Amino acid sequence: MDSTNGWLSIFPIFMLLIYVGLIGLGIYCSILFIKLARRGIKALEIYIDEKTHKNL
């Protein structure tokens, strides 16, 4: 009985570390996505400016 209680007390701590790691990974991926979106918007604005000024 004592050996199983030791493993059961470690399990919630292990799960908490996994959850914290996944939250951190989610925040990191969100930041990378925002950076990518900003670059995409900037590139689209440059493309639109080139196309509109070429026609004038």
PyMOL Python script that loads the backbone (N, CA, C, O; Angstrom):
from pymol import cmd

cmd.read_pdbstr("""\
ATOM      1  N   MET A   1       0.808  -1.198   0.000  1.00  0.00           N
ATOM      2  CA  MET A   1       0.000   0.000   0.000  1.00  0.00           C
ATOM      3  C   MET A   1       0.856   1.269   0.000  1.00  0.00           C
ATOM      4  O   MET A   1       0.498   2.255  -0.644  1.00  0.00           O
ATOM      5  N   ASP A   2       1.979   1.250   0.714  1.00  0.00           N
ATOM      6  CA  ASP A   2       2.779   2.470   0.806  1.00  0.00           C
ATOM      7  C   ASP A   2       3.434   2.822  -0.521  1.00  0.00           C
ATOM      8  O   ASP A   2       3.588   4.001  -0.838  1.00  0.00           O
ATOM      9  N   SER A   3       3.820   1.819  -1.300  1.00  0.00           N
ATOM     10  CA  SER A   3       4.483   2.114  -2.564  1.00  0.00           C
ATOM     11  C   SER A   3       3.499   2.737  -3.565  1.00  0.00           C
ATOM     12  O   SER A   3       3.888   3.610  -4.341  1.00  0.00           O
ATOM     13  N   THR A   4       2.254   2.309  -3.558  1.00  0.00           N
ATOM     14  CA  THR A   4       1.275   2.902  -4.479  1.00  0.00           C
ATOM     15  C   THR A   4       0.914   4.318  -4.060  1.00  0.00           C
ATOM     16  O   THR A   4       0.656   5.160  -4.921  1.00  0.00           O
ATOM     17  N   ASN A   5       0.890   4.603  -2.777  1.00  0.00           N
ATOM     18  CA  ASN A   5       0.581   5.957  -2.322  1.00  0.00           C
ATOM     19  C   ASN A   5       1.670   6.939  -2.734  1.00  0.00           C
ATOM     20  O   ASN A   5       1.380   8.105  -3.005  1.00  0.00           O
ATOM     21  N   GLY A   6       2.906   6.486  -2.785  1.00  0.00           N
ATOM     22  CA  GLY A   6       3.997   7.344  -3.220  1.00  0.00           C
ATOM     23  C   GLY A   6       3.841   7.740  -4.678  1.00  0.00           C
ATOM     24  O   GLY A   6       4.056   8.898  -5.036  1.00  0.00           O
ATOM     25  N   TRP A   7       3.469   6.790  -5.518  1.00  0.00           N
ATOM     26  CA  TRP A   7       3.266   7.096  -6.939  1.00  0.00           C
ATOM     27  C   TRP A   7       2.053   7.984  -7.148  1.00  0.00           C
ATOM     28  O   TRP A   7       2.060   8.854  -8.019  1.00  0.00           O
ATOM     29  N   LEU A   8       1.023   7.774  -6.364  1.00  0.00           N
ATOM     30  CA  LEU A   8      -0.187   8.577  -6.516  1.00  0.00           C
ATOM     31  C   LEU A   8       0.032  10.018  -6.082  1.00  0.00           C
ATOM     32  O   LEU A   8      -0.642  10.918  -6.583  1.00  0.00           O
ATOM     33  N   SER A   9       0.941  10.251  -5.180  1.00  0.00           N
ATOM     34  CA  SER A   9       1.197  11.625  -4.749  1.00  0.00           C
ATOM     35  C   SER A   9       2.082  12.370  -5.759  1.00  0.00           C
ATOM     36  O   SER A   9       2.058  13.600  -5.800  1.00  0.00           O
ATOM     37  N   ILE A  10       2.849  11.656  -6.557  1.00  0.00           N
ATOM     38  CA  ILE A  10       3.706  12.283  -7.566  1.00  0.00           C
ATOM     39  C   ILE A  10       2.905  12.593  -8.834  1.00  0.00           C
ATOM     40  O   ILE A  10       3.223  13.544  -9.549  1.00  0.00           O
ATOM     41  N   PHE A  11       1.882  11.806  -9.114  1.00  0.00           N
ATOM     42  CA  PHE A  11       1.108  11.945 -10.355  1.00  0.00           C
ATOM     43  C   PHE A  11       0.497  13.337 -10.527  1.00  0.00           C
ATOM     44  O   PHE A  11       0.634  13.894 -11.617  1.00  0.00           O
ATOM     45  N   PRO A  12      -0.167  13.940  -9.537  1.00  0.00           N
ATOM     46  CA  PRO A  12      -0.726  15.291  -9.754  1.00  0.00           C
ATOM     47  C   PRO A  12       0.341  16.349 -10.012  1.00  0.00           C
ATOM     48  O   PRO A  12       0.109  17.282 -10.780  1.00  0.00           O
ATOM     49  N   ILE A  13       1.493  16.216  -9.387  1.00  0.00           N
ATOM     50  CA  ILE A  13       2.582  17.172  -9.615  1.00  0.00           C
ATOM     51  C   ILE A  13       3.080  17.037 -11.050  1.00  0.00           C
ATOM     52  O   ILE A  13       3.348  18.041 -11.711  1.00  0.00           O
ATOM     53  N   PHE A  14       3.203  15.817 -11.529  1.00  0.00           N
ATOM     54  CA  PHE A  14       3.625  15.562 -12.905  1.00  0.00           C
ATOM     55  C   PHE A  14       2.614  16.133 -13.893  1.00  0.00           C
ATOM     56  O   PHE A  14       2.998  16.743 -14.890  1.00  0.00           O
ATOM     57  N   MET A  15       1.333  15.940 -13.625  1.00  0.00           N
ATOM     58  CA  MET A  15       0.285  16.470 -14.506  1.00  0.00           C
ATOM     59  C   MET A  15       0.289  17.999 -14.478  1.00  0.00           C
ATOM     60  O   MET A  15       0.060  18.631 -15.509  1.00  0.00           O
ATOM     61  N   LEU A  16       0.540  18.593 -13.335  1.00  0.00           N
ATOM     62  CA  LEU A  16       0.598  20.050 -13.233  1.00  0.00           C
ATOM     63  C   LEU A  16       1.752  20.595 -14.071  1.00  0.00           C
ATOM     64  O   LEU A  16       1.595  21.619 -14.735  1.00  0.00           O
ATOM     65  N   LEU A  17       2.900  19.934 -14.052  1.00  0.00           N
ATOM     66  CA  LEU A  17       4.037  20.350 -14.871  1.00  0.00           C
ATOM     67  C   LEU A  17       3.712  20.250 -16.363  1.00  0.00           C
ATOM     68  O   LEU A  17       4.123  21.099 -17.154  1.00  0.00           O
ATOM     69  N   ILE A  18       2.978  19.216 -16.733  1.00  0.00           N
ATOM     70  CA  ILE A  18       2.589  19.063 -18.137  1.00  0.00           C
ATOM     71  C   ILE A  18       1.642  20.185 -18.535  1.00  0.00           C
ATOM     72  O   ILE A  18       1.796  20.765 -19.609  1.00  0.00           O
ATOM     73  N   TYR A  19       0.666  20.501 -17.691  1.00  0.00           N
ATOM     74  CA  TYR A  19      -0.282  21.568 -17.995  1.00  0.00           C
ATOM     75  C   TYR A  19       0.420  22.917 -18.105  1.00  0.00           C
ATOM     76  O   TYR A  19       0.130  23.692 -19.017  1.00  0.00           O
ATOM     77  N   VAL A  20       1.329  23.203 -17.197  1.00  0.00           N
ATOM     78  CA  VAL A  20       2.063  24.470 -17.244  1.00  0.00           C
ATOM     79  C   VAL A  20       2.906  24.536 -18.516  1.00  0.00           C
ATOM     80  O   VAL A  20       2.978  25.581 -19.163  1.00  0.00           O
ATOM     81  N   GLY A  21       3.536  23.429 -18.871  1.00  0.00           N
ATOM     82  CA  GLY A  21       4.321  23.390 -20.103  1.00  0.00           C
ATOM     83  C   GLY A  21       3.461  23.606 -21.338  1.00  0.00           C
ATOM     84  O   GLY A  21       3.872  24.311 -22.260  1.00  0.00           O
ATOM     85  N   LEU A  22       2.275  23.012 -21.371  1.00  0.00           N
ATOM     86  CA  LEU A  22       1.385  23.194 -22.514  1.00  0.00           C
ATOM     87  C   LEU A  22       0.859  24.624 -22.596  1.00  0.00           C
ATOM     88  O   LEU A  22       0.708  25.167 -23.690  1.00  0.00           O
ATOM     89  N   ILE A  23       0.584  25.227 -21.462  1.00  0.00           N
ATOM     90  CA  ILE A  23       0.146  26.626 -21.468  1.00  0.00           C
ATOM     91  C   ILE A  23       1.270  27.519 -21.984  1.00  0.00           C
ATOM     92  O   ILE A  23       1.024  28.421 -22.786  1.00  0.00           O
ATOM     93  N   GLY A  24       2.491  27.279 -21.536  1.00  0.00           N
ATOM     94  CA  GLY A  24       3.636  28.040 -22.021  1.00  0.00           C
ATOM     95  C   GLY A  24       3.849  27.856 -23.507  1.00  0.00           C
ATOM     96  O   GLY A  24       4.141  28.818 -24.218  1.00  0.00           O
ATOM     97  N   LEU A  25       3.706  26.636 -23.983  1.00  0.00           N
ATOM     98  CA  LEU A  25       3.848  26.360 -25.411  1.00  0.00           C
ATOM     99  C   LEU A  25       2.752  27.054 -26.213  1.00  0.00           C
ATOM    100  O   LEU A  25       3.007  27.560 -27.306  1.00  0.00           O
ATOM    101  N   GLY A  26       1.548  27.079 -25.680  1.00  0.00           N
ATOM    102  CA  GLY A  26       0.448  27.768 -26.345  1.00  0.00           C
ATOM    103  C   GLY A  26       0.678  29.262 -26.450  1.00  0.00           C
ATOM    104  O   GLY A  26       0.390  29.868 -27.483  1.00  0.00           O
ATOM    105  N   ILE A  27       1.198  29.861 -25.386  1.00  0.00           N
ATOM    106  CA  ILE A  27       1.494  31.294 -25.404  1.00  0.00           C
ATOM    107  C   ILE A  27       2.610  31.584 -26.403  1.00  0.00           C
ATOM    108  O   ILE A  27       2.536  32.565 -27.144  1.00  0.00           O
ATOM    109  N   TYR A  28       3.629  30.755 -26.430  1.00  0.00           N
ATOM    110  CA  TYR A  28       4.736  30.933 -27.369  1.00  0.00           C
ATOM    111  C   TYR A  28       4.254  30.826 -28.816  1.00  0.00           C
ATOM    112  O   TYR A  28       4.642  31.630 -29.663  1.00  0.00           O
ATOM    113  N   CYS A  29       3.414  29.836 -29.094  1.00  0.00           N
ATOM    114  CA  CYS A  29       2.878  29.677 -30.449  1.00  0.00           C
ATOM    115  C   CYS A  29       1.991  30.849 -30.829  1.00  0.00           C
ATOM    116  O   CYS A  29       1.990  31.270 -31.985  1.00  0.00           O
ATOM    117  N   SER A  30       1.236  31.384 -29.879  1.00  0.00           N
ATOM    118  CA  SER A  30       0.395  32.548 -30.158  1.00  0.00           C
ATOM    119  C   SER A  30       1.244  33.758 -30.524  1.00  0.00           C
ATOM    120  O   SER A  30       0.905  34.504 -31.442  1.00  0.00           O
ATOM    121  N   ILE A  31       2.341  33.951 -29.811  1.00  0.00           N
ATOM    122  CA  ILE A  31       3.229  35.076 -30.108  1.00  0.00           C
ATOM    123  C   ILE A  31       3.844  34.910 -31.497  1.00  0.00           C
ATOM    124  O   ILE A  31       3.931  35.878 -32.253  1.00  0.00           O
ATOM    125  N   LEU A  32       4.268  33.702 -31.838  1.00  0.00           N
ATOM    126  CA  LEU A  32       4.830  33.469 -33.171  1.00  0.00           C
ATOM    127  C   LEU A  32       3.787  33.707 -34.255  1.00  0.00           C
ATOM    128  O   LEU A  32       4.111  34.249 -35.312  1.00  0.00           O
ATOM    129  N   PHE A  33       2.548  33.312 -34.013  1.00  0.00           N
ATOM    130  CA  PHE A  33       1.489  33.526 -34.991  1.00  0.00           C
ATOM    131  C   PHE A  33       1.212  35.009 -35.186  1.00  0.00           C
ATOM    132  O   PHE A  33       0.981  35.451 -36.311  1.00  0.00           O
ATOM    133  N   ILE A  34       1.232  35.780 -34.106  1.00  0.00           N
ATOM    134  CA  ILE A  34       1.007  37.222 -34.211  1.00  0.00           C
ATOM    135  C   ILE A  34       2.132  37.874 -35.020  1.00  0.00           C
ATOM    136  O   ILE A  34       1.872  38.743 -35.852  1.00  0.00           O
ATOM    137  N   LYS A  35       3.373  37.461 -34.781  1.00  0.00           N
ATOM    138  CA  LYS A  35       4.495  37.993 -35.556  1.00  0.00           C
ATOM    139  C   LYS A  35       4.347  37.649 -37.033  1.00  0.00           C
ATOM    140  O   LYS A  35       4.600  38.490 -37.895  1.00  0.00           O
ATOM    141  N   LEU A  36       3.940  36.417 -37.328  1.00  0.00           N
ATOM    142  CA  LEU A  36       3.746  36.000 -38.710  1.00  0.00           C
ATOM    143  C   LEU A  36       2.620  36.797 -39.369  1.00  0.00           C
ATOM    144  O   LEU A  36       2.733  37.186 -40.531  1.00  0.00           O
ATOM    145  N   ALA A  37       1.548  37.040 -38.641  1.00  0.00           N
ATOM    146  CA  ALA A  37       0.429  37.800 -39.189  1.00  0.00           C
ATOM    147  C   ALA A  37       0.841  39.240 -39.484  1.00  0.00           C
ATOM    148  O   ALA A  37       0.441  39.803 -40.504  1.00  0.00           O
ATOM    149  N   ARG A  38       1.631  39.834 -38.608  1.00  0.00           N
ATOM    150  CA  ARG A  38       2.103  41.203 -38.847  1.00  0.00           C
ATOM    151  C   ARG A  38       2.968  41.276 -40.101  1.00  0.00           C
ATOM    152  O   ARG A  38       2.835  42.207 -40.895  1.00  0.00           O
ATOM    153  N   ARG A  39       3.850  40.303 -40.281  1.00  0.00           N
ATOM    154  CA  ARG A  39       4.687  40.288 -41.490  1.00  0.00           C
ATOM    155  C   ARG A  39       3.833  40.100 -42.738  1.00  0.00           C
ATOM    156  O   ARG A  39       4.084  40.722 -43.771  1.00  0.00           O
ATOM    157  N   GLY A  40       2.828  39.243 -42.636  1.00  0.00           N
ATOM    158  CA  GLY A  40       1.950  39.016 -43.769  1.00  0.00           C
ATOM    159  C   GLY A  40       1.170  40.259 -44.141  1.00  0.00           C
ATOM    160  O   GLY A  40       1.008  40.559 -45.324  1.00  0.00           O
ATOM    161  N   ILE A  41       0.684  40.985 -43.148  1.00  0.00           N
ATOM    162  CA  ILE A  41      -0.042  42.224 -43.411  1.00  0.00           C
ATOM    163  C   ILE A  41       0.880  43.261 -44.037  1.00  0.00           C
ATOM    164  O   ILE A  41       0.491  43.970 -44.965  1.00  0.00           O
ATOM    165  N   LYS A  42       2.091  43.345 -43.527  1.00  0.00           N
ATOM    166  CA  LYS A  42       3.059  44.306 -44.081  1.00  0.00           C
ATOM    167  C   LYS A  42       3.381  43.962 -45.538  1.00  0.00           C
ATOM    168  O   LYS A  42       3.434  44.851 -46.388  1.00  0.00           O
ATOM    169  N   ALA A  43       3.596  42.684 -45.823  1.00  0.00           N
ATOM    170  CA  ALA A  43       3.892  42.263 -47.192  1.00  0.00           C
ATOM    171  C   ALA A  43       2.702  42.524 -48.106  1.00  0.00           C
ATOM    172  O   ALA A  43       2.882  42.916 -49.259  1.00  0.00           O
ATOM    173  N   LEU A  44       1.498  42.313 -47.606  1.00  0.00           N
ATOM    174  CA  LEU A  44       0.305  42.574 -48.409  1.00  0.00           C
ATOM    175  C   LEU A  44       0.143  44.063 -48.703  1.00  0.00           C
ATOM    176  O   LEU A  44      -0.254  44.442 -49.805  1.00  0.00           O
ATOM    177  N   GLU A  45       0.448  44.898 -47.726  1.00  0.00           N
ATOM    178  CA  GLU A  45       0.375  46.346 -47.947  1.00  0.00           C
ATOM    179  C   GLU A  45       1.403  46.795 -48.985  1.00  0.00           C
ATOM    180  O   GLU A  45       1.098  47.635 -49.831  1.00  0.00           O
ATOM    181  N   ILE A  46       2.614  46.245 -48.929  1.00  0.00           N
ATOM    182  CA  ILE A  46       3.642  46.581 -49.917  1.00  0.00           C
ATOM    183  C   ILE A  46       3.192  46.133 -51.304  1.00  0.00           C
ATOM    184  O   ILE A  46       3.359  46.868 -52.277  1.00  0.00           O
ATOM    185  N   TYR A  47       2.627  44.941 -51.401  1.00  0.00           N
ATOM    186  CA  TYR A  47       2.151  44.420 -52.684  1.00  0.00           C
ATOM    187  C   TYR A  47       1.034  45.300 -53.245  1.00  0.00           C
ATOM    188  O   TYR A  47       1.030  45.613 -54.435  1.00  0.00           O
ATOM    189  N   ILE A  48       0.096  45.695 -52.398  1.00  0.00           N
ATOM    190  CA  ILE A  48      -1.014  46.534 -52.857  1.00  0.00           C
ATOM    191  C   ILE A  48      -0.502  47.901 -53.292  1.00  0.00           C
ATOM    192  O   ILE A  48      -0.962  48.437 -54.300  1.00  0.00           O
ATOM    193  N   ASP A  49       0.445  48.476 -52.549  1.00  0.00           N
ATOM    194  CA  ASP A  49       1.012  49.779 -52.935  1.00  0.00           C
ATOM    195  C   ASP A  49       1.719  49.693 -54.289  1.00  0.00           C
ATOM    196  O   ASP A  49       1.583  50.590 -55.121  1.00  0.00           O
ATOM    197  N   GLU A  50       2.469  48.618 -54.506  1.00  0.00           N
ATOM    198  CA  GLU A  50       3.167  48.472 -55.795  1.00  0.00           C
ATOM    199  C   GLU A  50       2.164  48.352 -56.940  1.00  0.00           C
ATOM    200  O   GLU A  50       2.363  48.958 -57.993  1.00  0.00           O
ATOM    201  N   LYS A  51       1.110  47.594 -56.758  1.00  0.00           N
ATOM    202  CA  LYS A  51       0.145  47.381 -57.829  1.00  0.00           C
ATOM    203  C   LYS A  51      -0.680  48.642 -58.113  1.00  0.00           C
ATOM    204  O   LYS A  51      -0.996  48.925 -59.268  1.00  0.00           O
ATOM    205  N   THR A  52      -1.028  49.398 -57.068  1.00  0.00           N
ATOM    206  CA  THR A  52      -1.844  50.599 -57.299  1.00  0.00           C
ATOM    207  C   THR A  52      -1.017  51.739 -57.897  1.00  0.00           C
ATOM    208  O   THR A  52      -1.530  52.492 -58.725  1.00  0.00           O
ATOM    209  N   HIS A  53       0.227  51.880 -57.505  1.00  0.00           N
ATOM    210  CA  HIS A  53       1.071  52.941 -58.039  1.00  0.00           C
ATOM    211  C   HIS A  53       1.551  52.636 -59.461  1.00  0.00           C
ATOM    212  O   HIS A  53       1.863  53.549 -60.225  1.00  0.00           O
ATOM    213  N   LYS A  54       1.607  51.365 -59.803  1.00  0.00           N
ATOM    214  CA  LYS A  54       2.030  50.992 -61.152  1.00  0.00           C
ATOM    215  C   LYS A  54       0.953  51.383 -62.172  1.00  0.00           C
ATOM    216  O   LYS A  54       1.276  51.771 -63.294  1.00  0.00           O
ATOM    217  N   ASN A  55      -0.301  51.284 -61.791  1.00  0.00           N
ATOM    218  CA  ASN A  55      -1.399  51.600 -62.682  1.00  0.00           C
ATOM    219  C   ASN A  55      -1.577  53.111 -62.847  1.00  0.00           C
ATOM    220  O   ASN A  55      -2.122  53.553 -63.858  1.00  0.00           O
ATOM    221  N   LEU A  56      -1.136  53.898 -61.892  1.00  0.00           N
ATOM    222  CA  LEU A  56      -1.293  55.352 -62.004  1.00  0.00           C
ATOM    223  C   LEU A  56      -0.188  55.883 -62.832  1.00  0.00           C
ATOM    224  O   LEU A  56      -0.115  57.090 -63.063  1.00  0.00           O
TER     225      LEU A  56
END
""", "prot")
cmd.dss("prot")
cmd.show_as("cartoon", "prot")
cmd.util.cbc("prot")
cmd.orient("prot")
